């Protein structure tokens, strides 16, 4: 005996619901991982900004030293 059409539709809807639940879990996992990446990039950007400030300071000091030694143009 063939299953009733309504039962087949319900079964297909249940399968679709399971797949959507699986996708929702995957998206939630990806969002969590992306937040971790963004936080890591923000920390890296702060570190790079600190390095740039130190390099700027070092460049100024080297310029002053060069000026004192009459090496500057």
C-alpha positions, -999 to 999 in steps of 0.1 A, spaced: 0 0 0 13 35 -9 16 61 19 -10 88 19 2 120 2 -3 140 33 20 117 53 46 120 26 44 158 27 47 158 65 77 135 63 94 158 37 86 188 60 102 170 89 133 162 69 135 199 58 131 210 95 160 187 105 181 202 78 173 237 88 181 229 124 215 215 113 222 246 92 212 269 122 237 250 144 264 254 117 257 292 114 258 296 152 292 278 152 305 300 123 294 332 141 313 321 172 344 314 152 341 347 133 339 366 166 371 349 177 388 359 145 375 395 147 388 397 183 421 384 172 424 409 144 414 437 167 442 427 192 466 425 163 456 459 151 463 473 185 496 456 186 505 470 152 495 505 163 518 502 193 547 491 171 540 521 147 541 545 176 574 531 188 589 532 153 577 568 150 594 576 183 626 558 173 627 576 139 624 610 157 652 600 181 675 588 152 668 621 135 678 641 166 710 620 169 718 626 133 712 663 137 735 664 167 762 646 148 757 669 119 747 640 97 713 654 89 708 674 57 
